[in-house]
Amino acid sequence: MFTASLQRGIAAGILSALVVLGTGPAALAQAQRSTQPSTRSAPAKPAAKPAAAAKPAAKTTPAKPAAAAAAGAAAAATAAKPARAASPGGSLVTSYGDWEVYMAQSGRSKICYALSRPKDWTPKTVSRDPAYLFVSFRPAENVKNEVAFEFGFTAKENGPAEVSVGNTSYALLAKATNAWLKNPAEEGQAIATMAKSGTMTVKSQSARGSNLTDRYSLNGFTKALEHARKECAS
């Protein structure tokens, strides 16, 4: 039987796979909460399209040895490339200030979330994919106000990571390219603090040892969050 915390982590991965199905802007990969941070699983990557069924071998012309070898080398090189970050998608519902509201649905399961991108980040010299901050609702699992981050780079496992909003700081649990509040019980407090603040600062460390800082605007956050909540209430 899955625990409630495990279900929340798995659903966070499902969100990553679902949002890429929509029409949002290009380039979000999103896990398992437990008392042992190291057991939190990485979010699911968007599923690749199924390969087309192979034609019967009897009706195909055998490939020349040289051509077959070249094709195999090309396939191996492609498989070795790391997956890029997914794009925020689902259905863009509306926007408020620096925040957007999205909704994604798979069968009867609906996921709604408010999302924003950093207004500034340092250092600019570090190569990375787009970063995101989002707060999601998954009524089918009784999950609300789940705060999560997509860093756009691979974070140092169990490395230093925290988010500061107002006069309060919250420790983050980083896993691969993603992060969540280390203590899920603090999500309600964090949401309330975000609603009263103008900016949020996220500090983290990459797997290569680079210290990075992202600064998010909270302009429009309260309205976007309320709209996302209502989307999943209907």
C-alpha positions as CSV (number, residue, x, y, z in Angstrom):
1,M,0.0,0.0,0.0
2,F,1.4,3.4,-1.0
3,T,1.8,5.9,1.8
4,A,0.4,9.4,1.3
5,S,3.9,10.9,1.1
6,L,4.9,8.4,-1.6
7,Q,1.8,9.1,-3.6
8,R,2.6,12.8,-3.6
9,G,6.1,12.2,-4.9
10,I,4.9,9.9,-7.7
11,A,2.2,12.4,-8.7
12,A,4.9,15.2,-8.9
13,G,6.6,13.0,-11.5
14,I,3.3,12.6,-13.3
15,L,2.9,16.3,-13.5
16,S,6.2,16.5,-15.3
17,A,5.0,14.0,-17.9
18,L,1.6,15.6,-18.2
19,V,2.5,19.3,-18.6
20,V,4.7,18.6,-21.6
21,L,1.6,17.4,-23.5
22,G,0.2,21.0,-23.8
23,T,1.1,24.1,-25.8
24,G,3.2,26.0,-23.3
25,P,6.4,27.8,-24.1
26,A,9.5,25.7,-25.1
27,A,11.9,23.9,-22.8
28,L,10.1,21.3,-16.8
29,A,11.2,18.1,-15.6
30,Q,9.7,17.6,-12.0
31,A,9.5,12.1,-5.8
32,Q,9.1,10.6,-3.0
33,R,8.9,12.3,0.5
34,S,10.1,10.2,3.4
35,T,11.9,10.5,6.6
36,Q,15.1,9.5,4.7
37,P,15.8,12.2,2.1
38,S,18.0,9.9,0.1
39,T,15.1,7.6,-0.8
40,R,13.1,10.3,-2.6
41,S,12.9,9.2,-6.1
42,A,13.6,11.3,-9.2
43,P,10.5,12.6,-11.1
44,A,9.4,10.8,-14.2
45,K,10.7,12.1,-17.5
46,P,8.2,12.8,-20.4
47,A,7.6,9.4,-22.1
48,A,9.0,9.0,-25.6
49,K,6.6,8.4,-28.4
50,P,6.3,4.7,-29.2
51,A,8.4,3.5,-32.1
52,A,6.6,2.6,-35.2
53,A,6.0,-1.2,-35.7
54,A,8.8,-2.8,-37.7
55,K,8.0,-4.1,-41.1
56,P,8.2,-7.9,-41.7
57,A,11.9,-8.8,-42.2
58,A,11.0,-10.7,-45.4
59,K,9.8,-7.6,-47.2
60,T,12.8,-5.4,-46.4
61,T,16.1,-5.2,-48.1
62,P,19.0,-6.2,-45.8
63,A,21.2,-3.3,-44.9
64,K,24.8,-3.2,-46.2
65,P,27.3,-4.0,-43.4
66,A,28.9,-0.5,-43.6
67,A,25.5,1.3,-43.5
68,A,24.2,-0.9,-40.7
69,A,27.3,-0.1,-38.6
70,A,27.0,3.6,-39.3
71,A,23.3,3.5,-38.3
72,G,24.1,1.7,-35.1
73,A,26.8,4.2,-34.2
74,A,24.4,7.1,-34.8
75,A,21.7,5.4,-32.6
76,A,24.2,4.9,-29.8
77,A,25.3,8.5,-29.9
78,T,21.7,9.7,-29.8
79,A,20.9,7.4,-26.8
80,A,23.9,8.8,-25.0
81,K,22.7,12.4,-25.0
82,P,21.1,13.5,-21.8
83,A,17.4,14.3,-21.8
84,R,16.5,18.0,-22.1
85,A,14.1,19.6,-19.6
86,A,10.5,19.3,-20.4
87,S,8.4,22.3,-21.2
88,P,5.6,23.8,-19.0
89,G,2.5,23.0,-20.8
90,G,-0.9,21.4,-20.1
91,S,-3.3,24.2,-20.9
92,L,-2.4,27.8,-20.2
93,V,-5.5,29.1,-18.4
94,T,-4.5,32.7,-17.6
95,S,-1.7,34.8,-16.2
96,Y,-1.4,37.4,-13.4
97,G,1.7,39.6,-13.2
98,D,4.7,37.3,-13.3
99,W,2.7,34.2,-12.8
100,E,0.8,31.8,-15.0
101,V,-1.9,29.3,-14.3
102,Y,-1.9,25.9,-16.1
103,M,-4.2,22.9,-16.0
104,A,-3.4,19.3,-17.2
105,Q,-5.7,16.3,-17.1
106,S,-5.2,12.6,-17.7
107,G,-8.4,10.6,-17.5
108,R,-10.2,11.7,-14.4
109,S,-7.0,13.0,-12.7
110,K,-6.6,16.8,-12.9
111,I,-3.5,18.8,-12.0
112,C,-3.6,22.5,-11.6
113,Y,-0.6,24.7,-10.9
114,A,0.6,28.3,-10.7
115,L,4.0,28.8,-12.3
116,S,6.7,31.4,-12.6
117,R,10.2,31.8,-14.0
118,P,13.1,33.5,-12.3
119,K,13.5,37.2,-13.0
120,D,17.2,37.1,-12.4
121,W,19.9,34.5,-11.7
122,T,23.6,34.3,-11.0
123,P,26.1,33.4,-12.2
124,K,25.1,34.0,-15.8
125,T,28.1,31.9,-17.0
126,V,26.7,28.6,-15.8
127,S,25.1,26.6,-18.6
128,R,21.6,25.4,-17.7
129,D,18.1,24.8,-18.9
130,P,15.1,27.0,-17.9
131,A,14.2,27.1,-14.2
132,Y,10.7,27.2,-12.7
133,L,8.9,27.6,-9.4
134,F,5.4,26.1,-9.2
135,V,2.7,25.4,-6.7
136,S,0.4,22.5,-7.6
137,F,-3.0,21.0,-6.7
138,R,-3.9,17.3,-7.3
139,P,-7.4,16.8,-5.9
140,A,-7.5,13.1,-6.7
141,E,-4.7,12.6,-4.1
142,N,-5.9,15.3,-1.7
143,V,-2.7,17.3,-2.4
144,K,-2.7,21.1,-2.4
145,N,-0.1,23.9,-2.1
146,E,2.8,21.6,-3.1
147,V,5.8,23.9,-3.6
148,A,8.4,22.6,-6.1
149,F,11.3,23.8,-8.2
150,E,12.9,22.9,-11.4
151,F,16.5,24.1,-11.3
152,G,17.5,23.6,-14.9
153,F,20.7,21.8,-13.9
154,T,21.6,18.7,-11.8
155,A,21.9,19.7,-8.2
156,K,24.4,18.2,-5.8
157,E,22.8,15.2,-4.0
158,N,21.9,16.3,-0.5
159,G,23.8,19.5,-1.1
160,P,23.0,22.9,0.3
161,A,19.7,24.3,-1.0
162,E,17.2,26.7,0.5
163,V,14.6,29.2,-0.4
164,S,14.2,32.6,1.4
165,V,11.0,34.6,1.3
166,G,10.3,37.5,3.6
167,N,12.4,37.0,6.7
168,T,12.0,33.2,6.6
169,S,14.1,30.5,5.1
170,Y,13.1,27.0,4.2
171,A,15.5,24.1,3.6
172,L,15.0,22.3,0.3
173,L,15.4,18.7,-0.6
174,A,17.2,18.6,-4.0
175,K,17.0,15.5,-6.2
176,A,18.5,15.5,-9.7
177,T,17.2,18.8,-11.3
178,N,14.3,19.3,-8.9
179,A,13.7,20.4,-5.3
180,W,10.9,20.5,-2.8
181,L,10.5,21.9,0.7
182,K,12.4,19.5,2.9
183,N,9.7,19.6,5.5
184,P,6.3,19.2,3.7
185,A,4.5,20.5,6.9
186,E,6.0,23.9,6.1
187,E,4.2,24.3,2.8
188,G,1.2,26.1,4.3
189,Q,3.4,28.6,6.1
190,A,5.6,29.1,3.0
191,I,2.5,29.8,0.9
192,A,1.2,32.4,3.4
193,T,4.6,34.1,3.5
194,M,4.8,34.2,-0.3
195,A,1.4,35.8,-0.4
196,K,2.7,38.7,1.7
197,S,6.1,39.1,0.0
198,G,7.4,40.6,-3.2
199,T,10.3,38.3,-4.0
200,M,11.7,34.8,-3.3
201,T,15.3,33.8,-3.5
202,V,16.5,30.2,-4.1
203,K,20.1,29.2,-3.4
204,S,21.5,25.8,-4.5
205,Q,24.6,24.0,-5.6
206,S,25.1,22.1,-8.8
207,A,26.6,18.6,-9.0
208,R,29.8,20.3,-10.2
209,G,30.1,22.5,-7.2
210,S,28.8,25.8,-8.6
211,N,26.7,27.9,-6.2
212,L,23.6,29.4,-8.0
213,T,21.0,31.9,-7.0
214,D,17.6,32.4,-8.6
215,R,15.3,35.4,-7.8
216,Y,11.6,35.1,-8.4
217,S,9.0,37.8,-8.4
218,L,5.8,37.1,-6.4
219,N,3.9,39.8,-8.3
220,G,0.5,38.1,-9.2
221,F,1.3,35.0,-7.1
222,T,-1.8,35.2,-4.8
223,K,-4.3,35.6,-7.7
224,A,-2.6,32.9,-9.7
225,L,-2.6,30.5,-6.8
226,E,-6.3,31.1,-6.1
227,H,-7.2,30.6,-9.8
228,A,-5.2,27.3,-9.9
229,R,-7.1,26.2,-6.7
230,K,-10.5,27.0,-8.3
231,E,-9.5,25.2,-11.5
232,C,-9.0,22.0,-9.6
233,A,-12.1,22.5,-7.4
234,S,-14.5,22.3,-10.4
